[in-house]
Amino acid sequence: MTLSAGDRLVDTTIDGRYRIRRRLASGGMATVYLATDLRLDRDVAVKVMHEHLAHGPHGSDFAARFRREARSAARLAHPHLVAVHDQGVDADVSYLVMEYVSGPNLRRLLVAEPPMTVRDALRIIREALDALAAVHAAGLVHRDIKPENILLTPTGSVKVADFGLARAVTEVTAASTGTVMGTVAYLSPELITSGKADARTDVYAIGATLFEMLTGHQLFEGDTPIQIALQHLQSEAPRPSEISPWLPSEIDDFVAQMTTRDPDNRIPSAGVALAAIKRVESVLSEGVLAHTVTPPPATGDAANTIETSRDGQLSAEDHDPDRDSKDAVEGSGDEQGRESAHTVSLHIQPTQAAPVVRSAPHDRPARTPRRRRRPLLVLTIMLALALAGTVGASVWYQTLGPGAYTSVPEQLVGQTIDDATAALTAASLVADQETAYSDTIPNGLIVSTDPESAERVRRGTTVTLVISQGVEYRDVPDEIVGKKLAEVQDAITSAGFPAPTVEREFSDTVDKGVIIASSVPQGSRHPHNTTITLTVSKGKEPVEVPNLAQMTTTEAESVLANRGLNLKVGKKQYDDSIPEGAIVSQVPAAGSQSYRTATVTVVTSRGPKPVEVPNVVGMSESDATTTLKDAGFEVKADRYLGAILDRVRFQSEDAGTKIPPGTTITITVW
């Protein structure tokens, strides 16, 4: 077998992390390899995009859309979705890293395994719907549901694969060439005619898959892809019981609700379909549930791979059922079997297809290997040319002319998601969603769009609606008060807040440069644009020491308290000029600079120093008076009987005692 360029990736390492071991599968969009994640030491599936997509004329557009779809897929976590681990570009290799699923895909299970029961078929579809319900709930669409993209683990659990890739490819091809990619057996009518896809498109494809599982035949069959596509457009889907009459009406009704041509009459989403299939399972008898379904024919389908252009020409190659199975699959299952369904590209045009006459399903002959038959080819080309001629003007207007373009609706900012989505749908645009914080737009309303309002775009373009999460809240650091200012400033800005405002004040208890208080509580949550005010200590406030001389201690204590100072009474000393108990001196001195809470120590007066009383008894009044006054005392004379003897007989203070000078001593003179 001639090796393709992708085969040369075997035994190489992508992005220094993913060691390619062997090729698993190849399809219309990519080649899948089994690889080892060298960083996490685990098996992964690496999907490498084909060069005509990643590096073709619209490669940059495809790469941008593909990255966006990969991010959307990576955000989805569901047990029945193949997990997306990584994506990137290494040199000329655009790749996607996914969870590796070692079991088969549904196509191989239908062809190679023993016939399954109705219970098994409904269980597989139920698990696939469970996965799609999560996709639809996120506002996303798979867009390429088919048996090849429904993988089964070794335990039989379903894993839906390839989310996002088909959508990225289709958006690029639809925007640039008017082409829609897909597998014709599972394409919904609206996807064929307009390229538009929503949740109902996935519901149609899953209904077509269930029909095939239950009957062994695809929903519509024909010798060429164009015939099958036209039947999707023109014919109502058959009921499974037309092929397998033993199937009950509950299954017929459920499949019909999923595969009706008009999307407005179809089950609207996988979530609704999931509830419906559970009701169907609950009412079916054990006999029906245990009944085996009809296996599909052993030969491949001749009409699954198409690429039709705006003029209706076919450009796809026939599938060779004998080719290497690894070249015929697209998925991450290991050694999956030959498959009959492949990626197709359809150039979209809003036509009404001519009626297609189809033999009754139960009369369908067994399929035989495809052959190119000239009469059938001529008939097909004539039909395509007739359709093109009938609607040529309409096709030009819708695909090349002004009708191919529209404008992103204005005034979407501030609207609800539902209103904005409805406006985009009315403008023939597809809505995608992202979220972002906004300081001005309330939670749940539209912040912006990409492309922007009024921008001219092709119909079917995906417009990303950025939905407000409201104002972003951040956590205030846990430790602010008592910390140094520089440390706290760094912590606040690192937490995502603006640089804090600083206010300074004196503090009797907090050292200079240390945070005293914060305008918001430590550890609380606040809007990210909140400006936090920090109160920083300037240290103790300086004060001028007052003059306390000759004040009593009570008076001094009051004066000092008014200035935040404390009084300490020190020793006492005699002072002839300052009364006892009054302040003689102080430290710090009056008029000097100190600070609040400082202590002023004072010395108080004990009054004049005591003097010894002289003995004046027996002296004359004049001598006694002179002696006492010379000693510093005051004298009072008390004369007895006129003091005729002029002698001091008594003195009020005993001689030899020490009393304060200035004390009045009374003498008694006889």
C-alpha angles and dihedrals in degrees: 000000000000110000119236122221089261092060089068088070091074111111091014128111121235118214090349090285115066115066109202111223106172144335116266104179146345129209143161095288108028149354119244123215134188107236141170120238098223093196097053097024096231139123115260136173113239115200113201116199118235113256094240087063103036098038105022126110090288096036097122092050091048092047092051093048092043092052090051092049090047090053090050091050092047090056090058115087116183133142091234097048122084103245119239110220106175146344135193150126123267112186103306095343118102107193145175123205116212142171110281113238111193098192128087127274122246092260092062091043090055094047107032106028128074114274112287126226126246087251090057093046093050092045092053092048091045092055091046090051089049089058094044091049088062090048093050093044087059090055093253135123129214095207098187108063111161137132091270090062095048106084127188125213121223087266092054097253116146123245118185110214141192096039110172102009097089090044092053092048094046094049091053096045093042092049095047106030107009090249125141120202124216148104108285096220091062104033115120118229094247092051091053095048102038109008089237118139134184136154091294089061089061091045090055092051094048089049090052089049092052090048090055092047093052100042107026089236132094119248092256127013135191144147094260135033092242091059091053092047091051091051090054087054100042110025133066112237115262121245117252090236090064086072100026106031093187091069111104127239092253090067092042091053094046094051091045092053090054098043104041112132096232108074090205089064094043127097100277102222145000090257091061091043090051091056090047096052090050089055090049092051091049095056101041118103122244089246092059094043092051094045114111117236127232111272116231121254115277095236125081126259112261097205111048103098118064141151114190125183132211089271092052098250121148118232105167125107122238115257116248107220090202096057121115108289091226089063092051103058138072116196140072099266116122117251093344117188133258110295132206101202123078140170115280135189121217124188103227122234130161097239134146106230121223115255113278118215109217127184115244109276094238089055094054111131120230110274120255129198110285122258128184106250115195097209091051092047091050091049091050094050092048091051092050093048091049091052092047092051094049095052101024095121092046091048092051092049094047099040108028107009132067092290090069090068136062137168128253104252116257127234094033090133109099094020126119120259092251094050093046092047091049091051091051092047090051088053091052092251130130120236123223125177138224130164132226138167118255132192093201110028116074120240115283097021128109115271099181143330135232111238092035126243116288092015113140113240139160117271111263092035114145112242115199113222111207106211122205120243089190124243113342113244124210134191118254110228114268096230119051112122112076094021129112115266097240092052093050094046090057092047093051096049091044088055089060101259126125118263106287125249113244125216121180131207139163118265130194091203110028123074121242114278095021123119113255099180145348129221090229127043118262113259094015125130121244140163111287092241094056111127108219118213116216122199109212126195119246088193123244118343115250117236136182115247110239126226108260098176116145092359119130115246090251091055092046094050091055093049093049094047090057088061097042094255129132128227126226119184110215131182126329127234138187115259125177093203105039121067120244113276094021121118115265100180143351143206122242092039122244112276096023123124120255134149137248116285090025118134127240114205117207136193115217129207124252089196125244118340111263118257127214113250112237122226108251098163110130093022123118116259091254095050094043092051092050092048095050094045091049087055089054101258132125115239132216120185121213108193118207119206090348093306091264091165093047094216129131106239098174139014123202095226118052116245113256097029120119118232134161115281113254092043112140113241118197118214124196112219122197 
